[in-house]
Amino acid sequence: MEYVFSVENPMGAVRTTQRQKLVDPRAKRYEAYKRRVRLVANLAGVPDEIGKDERAVVEIEVCWEKLPKCDLDNAVKGLLDALWKQDRRVKEIHAIALEDCETDIADVTVTINGR
């Protein structure tokens, strides 16, 4: 199955301690971002979990209006964190970052196949 969706204003992963998650504004913003991505993914039909006998291939194109707001690897990590609590069955990732786009957006394609 293939699922396609877009997320405005992509955000990179934020590394925090458990305590920081409660008080750090950056961590709160990141948690809200992950909820927004998961909502958009739900609307596109992306499953919450990848089955034992399945593998996922994720293609991500991140467009930045001006300078990148984060590194591409952090943007990918932020999206994967939002999509699945357990992303170890993601077996392939294709990602590209573009600058000078009309808006900040990430286009995501998730393909889930049996083994």
Residue pairs with C-beta under 8 A, 6 or more apart in sequence:
1 45
1 111
1 112
1 113
2 109
2 110
2 111
3 41
3 44
3 45
3 46
3 109
3 110
3 111
3 112
4 44
4 107
4 108
4 109
4 110
5 40
5 41
5 43
5 44
5 46
5 107
5 108
6 40
6 105
6 106
6 107
6 108
7 36
7 37
7 40
7 79
7 105
7 106
7 108
8 103
8 104
8 105
9 33
9 104
9 105
10 62
10 69
10 70
10 75
10 78
10 79
10 104
10 105
10 106
11 29
11 30
11 33
11 69
11 70
11 75
11 78
12 69
12 70
12 71
12 74
12 75
12 77
12 78
13 30
13 74
13 77
13 78
13 81
14 24
14 26
14 27
14 29
14 30
14 78
16 24
16 26
16 27
20 27
21 27
21 28
21 31
30 78
33 78
33 82
34 78
34 81
34 82
35 82
36 82
37 78
37 79
37 82
37 83
38 82
38 83
41 82
41 83
41 108
41 110
42 48
46 83
46 110
47 112
48 84
49 84
49 85
49 86
50 56
50 84
50 86
50 87
50 89
50 90
50 112
51 89
53 114
53 115
54 89
54 112
54 113
54 114
54 115
55 89
55 90
55 91
55 92
55 112
55 113
55 114
55 115
56 87
56 89
56 90
56 91
56 92
56 110
56 111
56 112
57 90
57 91
57 92
57 93
57 94
57 110
57 111
57 112
57 113
58 76
58 79
58 80
58 83
58 90
58 92
58 93
58 94
58 108
58 109
58 110
58 111
59 93
59 94
59 95
59 108
59 109
59 110
59 111
60 75
60 76
60 79
60 93
60 94
60 95
60 96
60 106
60 107
60 108
60 109
61 95
61 96
61 98
61 106
61 107
62 68
62 72
62 75
62 95
62 96
62 97
62 98
62 105
62 106
63 97
63 98
63 99
63 101
63 102
63 103
63 104
63 105
63 106
63 107
64 97
64 98
64 99
64 100
64 101
64 104
65 100
65 101
65 102
65 103
65 104
66 99
66 100
67 99
68 97
68 99
69 104
70 78
72 95
72 96
72 97
75 95
75 97
75 106
76 93
76 95
79 106
79 108
80 87
80 90
80 93
81 87
83 110
84 90
